[in-house]
């Protein structure tokens, strides 16, 4: 293990990487049936700390935190003795002493109750990401590739990229912008230099990460302006009906050219955030193209679906919606009402996370119940997009990492098969891009010095899932006894890996330690003591 080079920031702490050093953790291995491994990260500074225990001793596994100070909560001492926690608060006159029980939470783990498989983890390889990577020395680029995609990093296996431009590019663009009204797409004969640069970077990524297969999901943000009713990159506008087949052919052209570069596309979606061009245009100023579900069903059923299935790329999957949770399941019901066979062309459902804290997962449950054979992916997520949030990075923010931890846990408890985050890297502002819609990312590049990158709590939150869940891991039942509060500060989700080992991801959002009493249906009782504001991946046979 190469430990985190921890640096305090105004919002928390980050792990600093430079050309010669970056933190990594090899995949933990269980050497015998009695061994348990706990990987821990905490607000106080733990980052993928590994604790190894022996279950045959019958003693609880104690996770020791890294002691540090927080500007909002300064604890001179946290002493845990005989199940009582004493927290001495500094800088308060007179001194206050708070006495609180260490809460014990009982969690049952039932391996026999199995749910969906989990296979996809990744992030977006946008034009912005490609631009920033190209500015860095090769050694630092390689640390980014290794940190994300190598098994010593967080073992991503997928990327999402745009067909043409997206909101994280230096300018809006599409293939075949000229000539206009070109039904045969005569100018779409080669990949754009921006995509060729991405391909060179992806080849290097695969080499550095030592992976043979990289799943690429592609989505278009907008057609060239001449195909659209408003003839603009953004605003209220949809695809002109006379170009429905041309737009299907546009997708096939991209698949063909990527395949020719030995970078095959695994899946496409029916288009990024279709409501942006219908109702979202008031506040969305980047390139987008509107669809109603009825229109999209016609295009999918009459054009894209049959064209793709009858082409040399028939193995490419199609994901529907690619928009927010609040559109589920009504979007698909309306599609079915427009073209009864349209949903038959969909292999999966794509969801964006941006309003998940306001819209519960019940909408997803309904869609899954109506279409249980469809793969379910979260295909975009970031923080900093809301009016009430800091636009751009809050470097080192533990709270933002906790938002991801809660969201990933919730989605996987509601039948998701994977998660694709947004930009792999951004600069200190949260860009660059042509509309200045700055957001946060798990890894931030120092674009001024070009000599450092910063791994944020967001990165480790994702990694507590992606690193330890190889493809075809299956979720198993985990239940917290007597807990019905959806806003609880403790959550658990469990999986069984293809090697038979059990993986539990446990989040303690409380400001106090917590005892977790596991009851595994095959192993029996396992005890853990977890520090405040921390998350953990627990691995045992």
C-alpha positions as CSV (number, residue, x, y, z in Angstrom):
1,X,0.0,0.0,0.0
2,X,1.1,3.5,-0.8
3,X,-0.7,5.7,1.7
4,X,-2.4,9.0,1.0
5,X,-0.3,12.2,1.1
6,X,-2.9,14.1,3.1
7,X,-3.2,17.8,2.8
8,X,-5.7,20.0,4.8
9,X,-7.9,22.3,2.7
10,X,-10.5,25.0,3.5
11,X,-13.2,22.4,3.2
12,X,-11.5,19.3,4.5
13,X,-8.6,17.3,3.1
14,X,-7.4,15.8,-0.1
15,X,-4.8,13.2,-1.1
16,X,-2.1,14.9,-3.2
17,X,-0.4,13.2,-6.2
18,X,2.5,14.4,-8.2
19,X,4.6,13.0,-11.0
20,X,6.6,10.8,-8.6
21,X,4.1,9.8,-6.0
22,X,0.4,8.8,-5.7
23,X,-1.5,6.7,-3.2
24,X,-2.6,3.2,-4.2
25,X,-4.0,0.1,-2.5
26,X,-3.6,-3.4,-3.8
27,X,-6.6,-5.7,-3.9
28,X,-6.9,-7.3,-0.4
29,X,-6.8,-11.1,-0.3
30,X,-8.4,-13.3,2.3
31,X,-5.9,-16.0,3.2
32,X,-8.2,-18.2,5.2
33,X,-11.8,-18.6,6.4
34,X,-11.3,-16.7,9.6
35,X,-9.8,-13.5,8.2
36,X,-11.7,-10.3,7.8
37,X,-10.5,-7.2,6.1
38,X,-12.0,-3.7,6.6
39,X,-11.0,-0.8,4.3
40,X,-11.8,2.5,6.0
41,X,-12.0,6.2,5.1
42,X,-13.0,9.0,7.5
43,X,-13.6,12.7,7.9
44,X,-10.6,12.9,10.2
45,X,-8.3,11.6,7.5
46,X,-8.4,7.9,7.0
47,X,-8.2,7.0,3.2
48,X,-8.5,3.4,2.3
49,X,-6.8,2.3,5.6
50,X,-6.7,-1.5,5.8
51,X,-7.5,-3.3,9.1
52,X,-7.1,-7.1,9.2
53,X,-8.8,-9.1,11.8
54,X,-9.3,-12.8,12.9
55,X,-12.9,-13.8,13.3
56,X,-11.9,-17.0,15.2
57,X,-11.0,-14.9,18.2
58,X,-14.6,-13.9,18.7
59,X,-13.6,-10.2,19.4
60,X,-15.0,-7.1,17.8
61,X,-12.9,-5.5,15.1
62,X,-11.9,-2.0,16.2
63,X,-11.2,0.6,13.5
64,X,-8.9,3.2,14.8
65,X,-9.4,6.7,13.4
66,X,-6.8,9.2,12.4
67,X,-7.0,12.0,15.0
68,X,-7.2,15.5,13.5
69,X,-9.1,18.7,14.2
70,X,-12.1,20.2,12.4
71,X,-12.7,23.9,12.5
72,X,-16.4,23.3,13.3
73,X,-16.0,20.6,15.8
74,X,-12.7,20.4,17.8
75,X,-12.5,17.4,20.1
76,X,-9.4,17.3,22.3
77,X,-10.2,13.8,23.2
78,X,-12.6,11.0,22.3
79,X,-12.3,8.2,24.9
80,X,-14.4,5.1,24.5
81,X,-14.6,2.9,27.6
82,X,-17.0,0.2,28.5
83,X,-19.5,1.2,25.8
84,X,-19.5,4.8,26.9
85,X,-18.1,7.7,24.8
86,X,-16.8,10.8,26.5
87,X,-16.3,13.8,24.2
88,X,-14.4,16.7,25.6
89,X,-15.1,19.9,23.6
90,X,-12.4,22.5,23.3
91,X,-12.7,26.3,23.1
92,X,-15.9,26.4,25.2
93,X,-15.8,28.2,28.6
94,X,-16.6,26.6,30.9
95,X,-15.6,23.2,29.5
96,X,-18.5,21.0,28.5
97,X,-18.5,17.3,28.9
98,X,-21.0,15.3,26.9
99,X,-21.7,11.7,27.9
100,X,-23.3,9.5,25.3
101,X,-23.8,5.8,24.8
102,X,-22.1,4.1,21.9
103,X,-25.0,3.0,19.9
104,X,-25.2,-0.6,18.8
105,X,-26.8,-1.3,15.4
106,X,-27.8,-4.8,14.6
107,X,-27.5,-5.8,10.9
108,X,-28.6,-9.1,9.4
109,X,-26.8,-10.4,6.3
110,X,-28.8,-13.0,4.3
111,X,-26.6,-14.4,1.5
112,X,-29.4,-16.7,0.3
113,X,-31.6,-13.6,-0.6
114,X,-30.0,-12.4,-3.9
115,X,-30.9,-9.5,-6.1
116,X,-29.3,-7.8,-9.1
117,X,-25.8,-8.1,-10.4
118,X,-23.5,-5.1,-10.3
119,X,-21.0,-4.8,-13.2
120,X,-20.5,-1.2,-14.4
121,X,-18.4,1.5,-12.7
122,X,-16.9,4.5,-14.5
123,X,-16.9,8.2,-15.3
124,X,-17.2,10.5,-18.3
125,X,-14.3,11.2,-20.7
126,X,-15.6,14.6,-21.9
127,X,-13.8,17.1,-24.1
128,X,-12.9,19.0,-20.9
129,X,-11.3,15.9,-19.4
130,X,-9.3,15.2,-22.6
131,X,-8.2,18.8,-22.8
132,X,-6.9,18.8,-19.2
133,X,-5.2,15.5,-19.5
134,X,-3.3,16.7,-22.6
135,X,-1.9,19.6,-20.6
136,X,-0.3,17.4,-17.9
137,X,3.0,15.6,-18.0
138,X,2.7,12.0,-19.0
139,X,3.6,10.7,-15.5
140,X,0.6,12.7,-14.0
141,X,-1.7,11.5,-16.8
142,X,-0.7,8.0,-16.0
143,X,-1.5,8.5,-12.3
144,X,-5.0,9.5,-13.2
145,X,-5.5,6.5,-15.5
146,X,-4.0,4.2,-12.9
147,X,-5.9,5.7,-10.0
148,X,-9.3,5.3,-11.7
149,X,-8.9,2.1,-13.8
150,X,-6.2,-0.1,-12.4
151,X,-7.1,-2.6,-9.7
152,X,-4.7,-0.8,-7.4
153,X,-6.8,2.3,-8.0
154,X,-10.6,2.1,-7.9
155,X,-11.0,-0.4,-10.7
156,X,-13.3,1.5,-13.1
157,X,-14.2,-0.6,-16.2
158,X,-16.3,1.9,-18.2
159,X,-16.3,5.4,-19.6
160,X,-19.1,7.6,-21.0
161,X,-18.4,9.9,-23.9
162,X,-20.4,12.2,-26.1
163,X,-21.2,11.8,-29.8
164,X,-20.1,15.2,-30.9
165,X,-19.9,17.9,-28.2
166,X,-21.4,18.2,-24.7
167,X,-21.6,20.9,-22.0
168,X,-18.1,20.0,-20.9
169,X,-16.3,21.0,-24.1
170,X,-14.5,24.1,-25.1
171,X,-17.1,24.9,-27.7
172,X,-20.4,23.3,-28.9
173,X,-19.9,21.0,-31.9
174,X,-21.3,18.1,-33.9
175,X,-20.3,16.0,-36.8
176,X,-21.5,17.1,-40.3
177,X,-22.3,20.7,-39.3
178,X,-21.7,21.4,-43.0
179,X,-23.0,21.0,-45.6
180,X,-26.5,21.9,-44.3
181,X,-29.5,19.8,-45.1
182,X,-27.3,16.9,-46.0
183,X,-29.5,13.8,-45.7
184,X,-26.6,11.4,-46.7
185,X,-24.1,12.9,-44.1
186,X,-21.4,13.2,-46.8
187,X,-19.0,15.0,-44.5
188,X,-19.2,12.4,-41.7
189,X,-16.4,10.3,-43.1
190,X,-13.7,10.5,-40.3
191,X,-13.5,11.1,-36.6
192,X,-13.0,14.6,-35.4
193,X,-9.4,15.4,-34.1
194,X,-10.9,15.9,-30.6
195,X,-12.2,12.3,-30.7
196,X,-8.9,11.0,-32.1
197,X,-7.2,12.6,-29.2
198,X,-9.5,10.8,-26.8
199,X,-8.8,7.5,-28.6
200,X,-5.1,8.0,-28.1
201,X,-5.6,8.8,-24.4
202,X,-8.0,5.8,-24.0
203,X,-5.4,3.5,-25.5
204,X,-2.8,4.8,-23.0
205,X,-5.3,4.4,-20.3
206,X,-5.9,0.7,-21.1
207,X,-2.2,0.1,-21.2
208,X,-1.4,1.8,-17.9
209,X,-4.4,0.2,-16.2
210,X,-3.6,-3.2,-17.6
211,X,-7.2,-3.8,-18.8
212,X,-8.2,-5.5,-22.0
213,X,-11.9,-4.5,-22.1
214,X,-13.1,-1.0,-21.6
215,X,-16.9,-0.5,-21.9
216,X,-17.7,2.8,-23.7
217,X,-21.1,4.3,-23.4
218,X,-21.9,7.0,-25.9
219,X,-24.6,9.6,-26.0
220,X,-25.4,12.6,-28.2
221,X,-26.2,16.0,-26.7
222,X,-27.4,17.6,-29.9
223,X,-27.7,17.0,-33.6
224,X,-26.1,19.6,-35.9
225,X,-28.2,22.8,-35.9
226,X,-29.7,22.3,-39.3
227,X,-31.5,19.1,-38.2
228,X,-33.3,21.0,-35.4
229,X,-36.5,22.9,-35.3
230,X,-34.9,26.0,-33.7
231,X,-31.6,25.7,-35.7
232,X,-29.6,26.5,-32.5
233,X,-27.4,24.5,-30.2
234,X,-29.6,25.2,-27.2
235,X,-33.1,26.5,-26.3
236,X,-36.5,25.0,-27.1
237,X,-35.9,22.8,-30.1
238,X,-36.5,19.2,-31.3
239,X,-35.3,17.1,-34.2
240,X,-37.1,17.8,-37.5
241,X,-39.1,14.8,-38.5
242,X,-37.6,14.7,-42.0
243,X,-34.2,13.9,-40.3
244,X,-35.3,11.1,-38.1
245,X,-33.5,8.5,-40.3
246,X,-30.5,10.7,-40.9
247,X,-30.1,11.1,-37.1
248,X,-30.2,7.3,-36.7
249,X,-27.6,7.0,-39.5
250,X,-25.5,9.6,-37.7
251,X,-25.2,7.2,-34.7
252,X,-24.3,4.3,-36.9
253,X,-21.6,6.4,-38.6
254,X,-20.0,7.1,-35.2
255,X,-20.2,3.4,-34.2
256,X,-18.5,2.4,-37.5
257,X,-15.7,5.0,-37.2
258,X,-15.0,4.0,-33.5
259,X,-14.9,0.4,-34.4
260,X,-12.4,1.1,-37.2
261,X,-10.1,2.6,-34.5
262,X,-10.5,-0.6,-32.5
263,X,-12.4,1.3,-29.8
264,X,-15.8,-0.3,-30.1
265,X,-18.8,1.3,-28.4
266,X,-20.6,-1.0,-25.9
267,X,-23.8,1.0,-25.6
268,X,-25.6,4.2,-26.7
269,X,-28.5,6.1,-25.2
270,X,-31.4,7.7,-27.0
271,X,-29.9,11.1,-26.2
272,X,-28.7,13.1,-23.2
273,X,-31.4,14.7,-21.0
274,X,-34.1,15.0,-23.6
275,X,-36.2,17.4,-21.4
276,X,-33.5,20.1,-21.6
277,X,-34.8,21.1,-25.0
278,X,-38.5,20.9,-24.0
279,X,-38.8,22.3,-20.5
280,X,-35.3,22.8,-19.3
281,X,-34.2,25.4,-21.8
282,X,-35.0,28.3,-19.3
283,X,-32.0,27.4,-17.2
284,X,-30.0,25.1,-19.5
285,X,-27.8,27.0,-21.8
286,X,-25.5,24.3,-23.1
287,X,-26.0,22.2,-26.2
288,X,-29.1,20.0,-26.0
289,X,-31.9,18.7,-28.1
290,X,-35.5,18.2,-26.9
291,X,-37.6,15.1,-27.2
292,X,-41.0,14.2,-25.8
293,X,-41.5,10.5,-25.0
294,X,-43.9,10.2,-27.8
295,X,-41.5,11.6,-30.4
296,X,-38.6,9.5,-29.0
297,X,-40.7,6.3,-29.2
298,X,-41.4,7.0,-32.9
299,X,-37.7,7.6,-33.7
300,X,-36.6,4.6,-31.7
301,X,-39.2,2.3,-33.1
302,X,-39.2,3.5,-36.8
303,X,-35.5,4.5,-37.2
304,X,-32.8,3.9,-34.6
305,X,-34.0,0.5,-33.3
306,X,-34.4,-1.3,-36.6
307,X,-31.4,0.4,-38.2
308,X,-29.1,-0.6,-35.4
309,X,-30.4,-4.2,-35.1
310,X,-30.0,-4.7,-38.8
311,X,-26.5,-3.3,-38.9
312,X,-23.0,-4.7,-38.3
313,X,-23.3,-3.1,-34.8
314,X,-26.4,-5.1,-33.7
315,X,-24.6,-6.1,-30.4
316,X,-24.5,-2.4,-29.2
317,X,-27.0,-1.9,-26.4
318,X,-29.5,0.9,-26.3
319,X,-30.4,2.7,-23.1
320,X,-33.5,4.9,-22.8
321,X,-34.3,8.2,-21.1
322,X,-30.8,9.3,-19.9
323,X,-32.6,11.9,-17.7
324,X,-33.7,12.5,-14.2
325,X,-35.4,10.2,-11.8
326,X,-38.6,12.3,-11.7
327,X,-39.3,11.2,-15.3
328,X,-39.7,7.6,-14.2
329,X,-41.8,5.5,-15.0
330,X,-44.2,7.9,-16.9
331,X,-41.6,8.5,-19.7
332,X,-41.7,4.8,-20.7
333,X,-45.5,4.5,-20.3
334,X,-45.9,7.4,-22.8
335,X,-43.4,5.8,-25.1
336,X,-45.4,2.6,-25.1
337,X,-48.6,4.5,-25.8
338,X,-46.9,6.0,-28.9
339,X,-45.3,2.9,-30.3
340,X,-46.2,-0.4,-28.6
341,X,-43.0,-2.0,-29.7
342,X,-40.6,0.8,-28.8
343,X,-39.5,-0.5,-25.4
344,X,-38.5,-3.8,-27.0
345,X,-35.5,-2.0,-28.6
346,X,-34.3,-0.9,-25.2
347,X,-31.7,-3.0,-23.3
348,X,-31.4,-0.7,-20.4
349,X,-32.7,2.4,-18.5
350,X,-30.3,5.3,-17.9
351,X,-30.9,7.7,-14.9
352,X,-29.2,10.9,-13.9
353,X,-28.9,11.6,-10.2
354,X,-29.4,15.4,-10.0
355,X,-32.7,15.6,-8.2
356,X,-32.4,12.3,-6.2
357,X,-32.3,14.0,-2.8
358,X,-35.7,15.5,-3.6
359,X,-37.3,12.6,-5.5
360,X,-37.4,9.2,-3.8
361,X,-36.4,5.9,-5.4
362,X,-40.0,4.7,-5.6
363,X,-40.2,6.0,-9.2
364,X,-37.3,3.7,-10.1
365,X,-38.9,0.8,-8.3
366,X,-42.0,1.2,-10.4
367,X,-40.1,1.4,-13.7
368,X,-38.1,-1.7,-12.7
369,X,-41.2,-3.6,-11.7
370,X,-42.7,-2.8,-15.2
371,X,-39.5,-3.6,-17.1
372,X,-37.6,-6.1,-14.9
373,X,-35.5,-7.3,-17.8
374,X,-33.8,-3.9,-18.5
375,X,-30.4,-3.1,-17.1
376,X,-30.5,-0.1,-14.8
377,X,-27.6,2.4,-14.7
378,X,-27.0,5.8,-13.2
379,X,-25.2,7.5,-16.1
380,X,-24.4,11.0,-14.7
381,X,-23.7,12.6,-11.4
382,X,-21.8,15.5,-10.0
383,X,-22.2,18.1,-7.2
384,X,-22.2,21.9,-7.6
385,X,-25.0,22.3,-10.2
386,X,-27.7,23.6,-7.9
387,X,-28.3,27.3,-7.2
388,X,-27.8,26.7,-3.5
389,X,-24.5,24.9,-3.9
390,X,-20.9,26.2,-4.5
391,X,-20.5,26.1,-8.3
392,X,-17.2,24.2,-8.7
393,X,-15.1,22.2,-6.3
394,X,-15.2,22.4,-2.5
395,X,-11.8,20.9,-2.3
396,X,-11.7,18.2,0.2
397,X,-15.3,18.3,1.2
398,X,-16.3,15.3,3.3
399,X,-19.9,16.3,3.1
400,X,-19.9,16.0,-0.7
401,X,-18.4,12.6,-0.3
402,X,-21.1,11.6,2.1
403,X,-23.7,12.7,-0.5
404,X,-22.2,10.2,-2.9
405,X,-22.0,7.5,-0.3
406,X,-25.7,7.8,0.5
407,X,-26.7,8.0,-3.2
408,X,-24.7,5.0,-4.3
409,X,-26.0,2.9,-1.4
410,X,-29.6,3.9,-2.1
411,X,-29.3,3.1,-5.8
412,X,-27.8,-0.3,-5.3
413,X,-30.5,-1.1,-2.8
414,X,-33.0,-0.3,-5.6
415,X,-31.8,-2.6,-8.3
416,X,-29.2,-0.5,-10.1
417,X,-26.5,-2.5,-12.0
418,X,-23.9,0.2,-12.0
419,X,-23.0,3.9,-11.9
420,X,-21.2,6.2,-14.3
421,X,-20.0,9.4,-12.7
422,X,-19.6,12.7,-14.6
423,X,-16.1,14.2,-15.4
424,X,-13.1,12.1,-14.4
425,X,-11.2,15.3,-13.7
426,X,-11.8,19.1,-13.7
427,X,-9.6,22.1,-12.9
428,X,-9.7,24.2,-9.7
429,X,-12.6,26.2,-11.0
430,X,-14.6,23.2,-12.0
431,X,-14.1,23.6,-15.7
432,X,-13.2,24.6,-18.2
433,X,-16.2,24.7,-20.5
434,X,-17.9,27.1,-22.9
435,X,-20.9,28.0,-20.7
436,X,-19.0,28.2,-17.3
437,X,-21.3,25.8,-15.6
438,X,-18.7,24.8,-13.1
439,X,-19.1,21.7,-10.9
440,X,-17.1,19.4,-8.8
441,X,-15.3,16.2,-9.7
442,X,-13.7,13.3,-7.7
443,X,-10.2,14.3,-8.9
444,X,-9.1,17.9,-9.3
445,X,-6.2,19.0,-11.5
446,X,-4.0,21.9,-10.5
447,X,-4.1,23.5,-14.0
448,X,-1.9,26.4,-12.9
449,X,1.2,24.4,-11.9
450,X,0.3,21.3,-13.9
451,X,2.3,19.4,-11.3
452,X,-0.4,18.1,-8.8
453,X,-3.7,16.4,-8.8
454,X,-6.0,16.1,-5.7
455,X,-8.1,13.0,-4.9
456,X,-11.2,14.2,-3.1
457,X,-13.5,12.3,-0.6
458,X,-15.8,11.9,-3.6
459,X,-13.1,9.6,-5.2
460,X,-12.8,7.4,-2.1
461,X,-16.6,7.2,-1.7
462,X,-16.9,5.8,-5.2
463,X,-13.9,3.6,-4.7
464,X,-15.4,1.9,-1.6
465,X,-17.9,0.4,-4.1
466,X,-16.1,0.1,-7.5
467,X,-12.7,-1.2,-6.2
468,X,-14.2,-4.1,-4.3
469,X,-17.1,-5.2,-6.5
470,X,-15.8,-7.0,-9.6
471,X,-18.2,-7.7,-12.5
472,X,-21.0,-10.0,-11.7
473,X,-21.0,-9.3,-8.0
474,X,-24.6,-9.8,-6.7
475,X,-26.4,-7.8,-4.1
476,X,-27.5,-9.8,-1.1
477,X,-30.0,-8.8,1.6
478,X,-28.8,-6.6,4.4
479,X,-31.3,-5.3,7.0
480,X,-30.8,-2.9,9.8
481,X,-32.9,-4.0,12.7
482,X,-35.8,-1.7,13.6
483,X,-34.8,1.0,11.2
484,X,-37.4,2.6,9.0
485,X,-36.1,6.2,8.9
486,X,-35.0,7.0,5.3
487,X,-32.8,9.9,6.6
488,X,-30.8,7.7,9.0
489,X,-27.1,8.4,9.4
490,X,-26.2,4.7,9.1
491,X,-26.6,2.6,6.0
492,X,-25.5,-0.8,4.8
493,X,-25.5,-2.5,1.4
494,X,-24.1,-6.0,0.8
495,X,-22.9,-8.1,-2.1
496,X,-21.4,-11.5,-2.8
497,X,-18.6,-11.5,-5.3
498,X,-17.9,-14.1,-8.0
499,X,-15.2,-15.5,-5.7
500,X,-17.8,-16.2,-3.0
501,X,-16.6,-13.5,-0.6
502,X,-19.0,-11.2,1.0
503,X,-18.6,-7.4,0.7
504,X,-20.5,-4.9,2.9
505,X,-20.3,-1.2,2.5
506,X,-21.2,0.6,5.7
507,X,-21.6,4.3,6.2
508,X,-21.6,6.0,9.7
509,X,-22.7,9.6,9.3
510,X,-22.9,10.2,13.0
511,X,-20.5,12.4,15.0
512,X,-19.9,9.5,17.4
513,X,-18.5,6.0,17.0
514,X,-21.0,3.2,16.4
515,X,-20.9,-0.5,17.2
516,X,-22.2,-2.7,14.3
517,X,-23.3,-6.2,15.3
518,X,-23.5,-8.3,12.1
519,X,-25.5,-11.5,12.0
520,X,-24.4,-13.4,8.8
521,X,-26.7,-16.3,7.8
522,X,-23.6,-18.5,7.3
523,X,-20.9,-17.0,9.5
524,X,-22.9,-15.9,12.5
525,X,-22.0,-12.9,14.7
526,X,-19.3,-10.4,13.6
527,X,-18.7,-7.2,15.7
528,X,-17.3,-3.9,14.4
529,X,-16.6,-0.6,16.1
530,X,-16.6,2.2,13.5
531,X,-15.3,5.8,14.1
532,X,-17.5,8.9,13.6
533,X,-18.2,10.3,10.1
534,X,-16.7,7.3,8.2
535,X,-17.4,4.7,5.6
536,X,-16.0,1.2,5.3
537,X,-15.8,-1.8,3.0
538,X,-15.9,-5.1,4.9
539,X,-14.6,-8.2,3.2
540,X,-14.9,-11.8,4.5
541,X,-15.5,-15.3,3.4
